[in-house]
Amino acid sequence: MTEMAQTVADVPAETKRVEARPAGDVPSFSELVYAHYDWWRALRAEQGTAALEKHYNAVKHEFEAANGRIVKSYWCSHVESGVVLTEQKPRMSVRGIRCGFYLEGDWAAHDWPDIAAELHHCDELAVKATSVLTGVRHRICMNLIMASAGHLMGLVDRRASGTPPDKDDAVVRRERRCLEKTEHYYTVAANGQAQIVYFGGMALVLCVFAICAAVWLSVAWATGVAALLAGASGAVVSVVQRINSGRFDLDYDVGRPYALFLGGLRPLIGGAFAMALAFAFDGGLLHLPVSETEARSDRRLALLVIAFVAGFSERWAQDVLASAVPGAKQRGPAPAAAPASGHLPDHPEVARE
């Protein structure tokens, strides 16, 4: 992101202008900043700018060819610094337009730690948004970061010009609040995208269970297979309920494949508890609260309801299984009581209360 650069303000104009670069070497953002500043300084001094403008346009063209078209920019007038936002649509990609954030200003703001800290915050947010977010939310977050970075670079330029910083502290505090709001937007957006991936993992495993169970049960009834499907369905419904209520937070920085994998584990865990309870009731270890005179189909439906609840609330299933095993409560601490709503406990690897 941010690249360190050596100031060129004291270097004679005729010795620092155009330097040969190896063919095919992509210019860095620092080179683009230098080229723009040289051209702008000559233009302001009403000197000959044709060669400098040609060099600047050439560097800009090469930079954009490698990193995307510059859609927003702020170039400092009194110091060699700047910030740009680029947009590029990668080939053979379904992720849509990707934004790039390039900032050159650490060394220019080293005398003003208040601004330097906020510029570093911009860099940090840009790295997170680029690595995690996709689509419209990625573009919105990057544009919010660019807006704050541009305002902060304006303060750098203002102080470099020698203007008394009468109201700069208020501006820095305002941008700090804006960046906090941007970070909150990033957190919500990243959590929402992680939920989609997590749900995709659950839905994939549930579909596999449903297809296999439909084939098996069409041939013959199997208590374990039916309970597995019912428990997996209960686990998925539990997570969907929590997502809908806004109380399901994920560690979105773990990456998409890992979130997909953990989502696939949830139906497996719910189905496993459901199978265990179904076998406990079917084998007589636990009493099925249905009269012995009821039809077999009614007893199967009651068993499926219990299997669904077991997948929906793993804590309840653990309590029921623990109560069925003689001496289970004496051998270890009793598990926590299930919440009234029957919500699933979160997996510590990916979810946080």
Legacy VTK file of the C-alpha trace (Angstrom):
# vtk DataFile Version 3.0
C-alpha trace
ASCII
DATASET POLYDATA
POINTS 353 float
0.000 0.000 0.000
1.944 2.926 1.286
5.412 3.228 -0.168
8.239 5.183 1.380
9.804 7.865 -0.779
12.676 10.288 -0.510
11.842 13.968 -0.898
12.947 15.630 -4.105
12.279 19.233 -3.181
15.980 20.095 -2.865
17.137 18.205 -5.952
17.862 20.375 -9.015
15.120 20.132 -11.606
17.421 19.137 -14.428
18.870 16.143 -12.552
15.777 14.526 -11.093
13.251 14.531 -13.884
13.110 11.523 -16.121
14.951 8.345 -15.228
15.172 5.268 -17.412
13.233 2.274 -16.198
13.728 -1.292 -17.370
11.299 -2.274 -20.098
8.187 -3.970 -18.732
8.807 -2.727 -15.190
5.573 -1.404 -13.670
6.014 2.060 -12.124
5.318 2.315 -8.418
2.886 4.794 -6.958
5.850 6.777 -5.620
7.090 7.292 -9.192
3.649 8.482 -10.217
3.601 10.944 -7.302
7.041 12.252 -8.278
6.060 12.651 -11.923
2.866 14.518 -11.020
4.628 16.776 -8.527
7.398 17.672 -10.994
4.860 18.508 -13.680
2.669 20.493 -11.271
5.595 22.475 -9.846
6.806 23.398 -13.333
3.288 24.366 -14.369
2.907 26.573 -11.317
6.270 28.221 -11.998
5.234 28.796 -15.648
8.191 26.819 -16.936
8.306 24.486 -19.906
6.084 21.523 -19.077
5.776 19.591 -22.351
8.421 16.966 -21.507
7.292 16.684 -17.896
3.657 16.359 -18.903
4.533 13.671 -21.424
6.527 11.787 -18.787
3.718 12.091 -16.244
1.103 10.828 -18.703
3.356 7.901 -19.675
3.899 6.890 -16.042
0.187 7.284 -15.322
-0.741 5.152 -18.331
1.605 2.349 -17.267
0.410 2.550 -13.664
-3.250 2.370 -14.688
-2.583 -0.494 -17.092
-1.220 -2.558 -14.209
-3.418 -1.391 -11.313
-6.657 -0.111 -12.833
-8.082 3.224 -13.896
-7.676 6.093 -11.417
-11.193 7.228 -10.532
-10.439 9.479 -7.546
-7.269 11.234 -6.506
-5.788 13.927 -4.316
-2.359 15.352 -5.171
-0.613 17.606 -2.676
0.620 20.931 -4.073
3.378 21.711 -1.554
4.868 18.282 -0.859
5.414 15.104 -2.884
2.416 13.159 -1.594
-0.914 11.931 -2.845
-3.622 9.308 -2.639
-5.611 7.648 -5.412
-8.414 5.128 -5.768
-8.367 2.801 -8.769
-10.973 0.501 -10.279
-10.199 -2.614 -12.263
-12.281 -5.540 -13.486
-10.118 -8.659 -13.344
-10.315 -11.034 -16.260
-12.026 -14.373 -15.702
-13.422 -13.245 -12.370
-16.961 -13.186 -10.989
-16.101 -10.810 -8.150
-16.811 -7.711 -10.236
-14.912 -4.444 -10.154
-12.055 -4.349 -7.636
-10.818 -1.101 -6.096
-7.210 -0.328 -5.237
-6.076 2.181 -2.634
-2.631 3.794 -2.989
-1.304 6.279 -0.462
2.008 8.151 -0.389
2.264 10.316 2.697
3.887 8.620 5.668
7.137 10.493 5.369
5.348 13.759 4.535
3.224 13.502 7.705
5.914 12.248 10.070
6.055 15.659 11.768
2.315 15.465 12.499
1.620 12.185 14.327
-2.105 12.928 14.642
-2.528 12.894 10.855
-0.052 10.042 10.367
-2.063 7.832 12.733
-5.293 8.417 10.826
-3.581 7.815 7.467
-2.302 4.513 8.848
-5.876 3.713 9.877
-6.968 4.352 6.283
-4.271 1.965 5.036
-5.313 -0.701 7.523
-8.987 -0.472 6.590
-8.136 -0.594 2.881
-6.139 -3.809 3.350
-9.042 -5.425 5.229
-11.679 -4.290 2.749
-9.612 -5.449 -0.222
-8.959 -8.869 1.324
-12.448 -9.612 2.668
-15.189 -7.627 0.933
-16.554 -8.123 -2.571
-19.061 -6.470 -4.859
-20.924 -3.287 -4.009
-19.922 -3.312 -0.339
-16.262 -3.445 -1.296
-16.628 -0.391 -3.551
-18.624 1.558 -0.962
-16.103 0.870 1.791
-13.132 1.797 -0.418
-14.784 5.064 -1.476
-15.445 5.958 2.164
-11.787 5.302 2.977
-10.698 7.389 0.005
-12.862 10.318 1.129
-11.255 10.387 4.574
-7.746 9.930 3.177
-8.261 12.821 0.753
-9.353 15.136 3.560
-6.354 14.125 5.670
-3.960 14.683 2.773
-5.497 18.128 2.417
-4.381 18.827 5.997
-0.885 17.594 5.138
-0.788 19.986 2.206
-2.140 22.821 4.324
0.489 22.373 7.020
3.262 21.940 4.434
2.324 25.321 2.982
2.925 26.985 6.364
-0.731 27.851 7.029
-1.422 28.115 10.776
-3.334 25.001 11.890
-6.095 26.929 13.610
-8.902 24.407 13.078
-6.902 21.322 12.119
-7.554 19.497 15.386
-11.305 19.648 14.830
-10.884 18.319 11.287
-8.712 15.436 12.502
-11.288 14.523 15.149
-14.047 14.632 12.542
-12.127 12.325 10.199
-11.383 9.998 13.095
-15.126 9.679 13.717
-15.724 9.120 10.006
-13.141 6.338 9.943
-14.768 4.725 12.970
-18.080 4.725 11.094
-16.343 3.273 8.034
-14.810 0.532 10.157
-18.239 -0.261 11.595
-19.630 -0.468 8.066
-16.788 -2.815 7.113
-17.470 -5.032 10.146
-21.184 -5.334 9.362
-20.545 -5.930 5.656
-17.842 -8.531 6.282
-20.005 -10.360 8.810
-22.904 -10.408 6.342
-20.741 -11.869 3.594
-19.337 -14.481 5.970
-22.884 -15.459 6.925
-23.702 -16.087 3.267
-20.677 -18.353 2.884
-21.464 -20.116 6.166
-25.062 -20.684 5.081
-23.821 -22.007 1.742
-21.816 -24.673 3.558
-24.849 -25.690 5.609
-27.163 -25.782 2.590
-24.694 -27.895 0.611
-24.423 -30.556 3.305
-28.177 -30.498 3.938
-28.886 -31.047 0.234
-26.544 -34.044 0.183
-28.305 -35.475 3.260
-31.741 -34.854 1.721
-30.899 -36.613 -1.546
-29.334 -39.615 0.173
-32.173 -39.855 2.709
-34.861 -39.603 0.015
-33.295 -42.484 -1.904
-32.830 -44.619 1.224
-36.268 -43.976 2.765
-38.026 -44.611 -0.537
-36.758 -48.187 -0.295
-37.189 -48.854 3.440
-37.633 -46.966 6.701
-34.420 -46.354 8.653
-34.620 -44.553 11.970
-31.028 -43.313 11.842
-31.339 -41.893 8.314
-34.619 -40.099 9.069
-33.230 -38.701 12.334
-30.063 -37.543 10.585
-32.047 -35.515 8.051
-34.386 -34.090 10.708
-31.506 -33.090 12.975
-29.582 -31.467 10.136
-32.707 -29.502 9.171
-33.144 -28.351 12.772
-29.541 -27.136 12.904
-29.973 -25.118 9.700
-33.251 -23.582 10.920
-31.591 -22.601 14.200
-28.786 -20.746 12.426
-31.200 -19.065 9.999
-33.268 -17.860 12.960
-30.207 -16.332 14.614
-29.085 -14.686 11.383
-32.548 -13.207 10.917
-32.514 -11.811 14.461
-29.076 -10.235 13.934
-27.400 -12.251 16.693
-25.027 -14.427 14.694
-21.514 -12.984 14.430
-18.695 -14.718 12.587
-14.930 -14.379 12.413
-14.921 -13.132 8.827
-11.113 -12.922 8.628
-10.714 -16.722 8.579
-11.321 -16.869 4.825
-14.136 -18.167 2.662
-13.084 -21.837 2.429
-12.810 -22.161 6.198
-16.171 -20.452 6.782
-17.721 -22.782 4.183
-16.185 -25.798 5.939
-17.437 -24.725 9.369
-20.896 -24.084 7.945
-20.928 -27.636 6.616
-20.087 -28.966 10.063
-23.229 -27.523 11.663
-25.726 -29.948 9.997
-23.339 -32.814 10.722
-23.285 -31.989 14.437
-27.051 -31.510 14.614
-27.621 -34.737 12.722
-25.246 -36.650 14.995
-27.100 -35.532 18.135
-30.418 -36.322 16.488
-29.287 -39.844 15.587
-28.036 -40.471 19.118
-31.359 -39.396 20.634
-33.351 -41.352 18.077
-31.450 -44.536 18.862
-31.845 -43.866 22.602
-35.628 -43.590 22.272
-35.908 -46.414 19.763
-33.741 -48.715 21.880
-35.627 -48.088 25.114
-32.906 -46.111 26.894
-35.298 -43.158 26.910
-39.079 -43.214 26.968
-40.836 -41.873 23.899
-43.769 -39.767 25.158
-46.257 -41.542 22.897
-48.709 -44.238 23.894
-47.783 -47.777 22.949
-51.199 -48.131 21.335
-50.496 -45.366 18.820
-49.870 -46.322 15.211
-46.282 -46.894 14.121
-46.486 -43.884 11.784
-47.396 -41.622 14.713
-44.455 -42.902 16.742
-42.142 -42.225 13.800
-43.454 -38.668 13.464
-42.893 -38.072 17.182
-39.364 -39.406 16.809
-38.727 -37.034 13.903
-39.938 -34.079 15.990
-37.509 -35.017 18.777
-34.697 -35.399 16.222
-35.479 -31.960 14.784
-35.413 -30.368 18.252
-32.121 -32.135 18.990
-30.558 -30.552 15.904
-32.143 -27.202 16.690
-30.779 -27.097 20.240
-27.626 -29.104 20.813
-27.568 -28.120 24.484
-30.993 -29.636 25.014
-29.848 -32.820 23.277
-26.770 -33.010 25.497
-28.902 -32.592 28.627
-31.311 -35.315 27.549
-28.519 -37.744 26.697
-26.705 -36.983 29.952
-29.864 -37.658 31.951
-30.282 -41.029 30.229
-26.838 -42.307 31.219
-26.694 -43.523 34.873
-24.186 -41.520 36.914
-23.402 -39.092 34.080
-24.089 -36.063 36.231
-21.851 -37.327 39.026
-18.843 -37.898 36.742
-18.650 -34.370 35.495
-20.238 -30.946 35.710
-23.733 -30.722 34.342
-24.005 -28.941 30.995
-25.501 -25.492 30.948
-29.247 -25.331 30.634
-30.566 -24.675 27.169
-31.840 -21.138 26.583
-35.560 -20.620 26.426
-35.399 -19.964 22.686
-33.405 -23.128 22.051
-30.588 -21.380 20.192
-27.574 -23.362 19.149
-24.266 -22.705 20.926
-21.730 -21.042 18.722
-18.665 -22.814 17.392
-15.682 -20.991 18.992
-13.646 -21.213 15.797
-15.978 -19.059 13.769
-18.743 -17.509 15.839
-18.777 -15.098 18.735
-21.579 -14.213 21.100
LINES 1 354
353 0 1 2 3 4 5 6 7 8 9 10 11 12 13 14 15 16 17 18 19 20 21 22 23 24 25 26 27 28 29 30 31 32 33 34 35 36 37 38 39 40 41 42 43 44 45 46 47 48 49 50 51 52 53 54 55 56 57 58 59 60 61 62 63 64 65 66 67 68 69 70 71 72 73 74 75 76 77 78 79 80 81 82 83 84 85 86 87 88 89 90 91 92 93 94 95 96 97 98 99 100 101 102 103 104 105 106 107 108 109 110 111 112 113 114 115 116 117 118 119 120 121 122 123 124 125 126 127 128 129 130 131 132 133 134 135 136 137 138 139 140 141 142 143 144 145 146 147 148 149 150 151 152 153 154 155 156 157 158 159 160 161 162 163 164 165 166 167 168 169 170 171 172 173 174 175 176 177 178 179 180 181 182 183 184 185 186 187 188 189 190 191 192 193 194 195 196 197 198 199 200 201 202 203 204 205 206 207 208 209 210 211 212 213 214 215 216 217 218 219 220 221 222 223 224 225 226 227 228 229 230 231 232 233 234 235 236 237 238 239 240 241 242 243 244 245 246 247 248 249 250 251 252 253 254 255 256 257 258 259 260 261 262 263 264 265 266 267 268 269 270 271 272 273 274 275 276 277 278 279 280 281 282 283 284 285 286 287 288 289 290 291 292 293 294 295 296 297 298 299 300 301 302 303 304 305 306 307 308 309 310 311 312 313 314 315 316 317 318 319 320 321 322 323 324 325 326 327 328 329 330 331 332 333 334 335 336 337 338 339 340 341 342 343 344 345 346 347 348 349 350 351 352
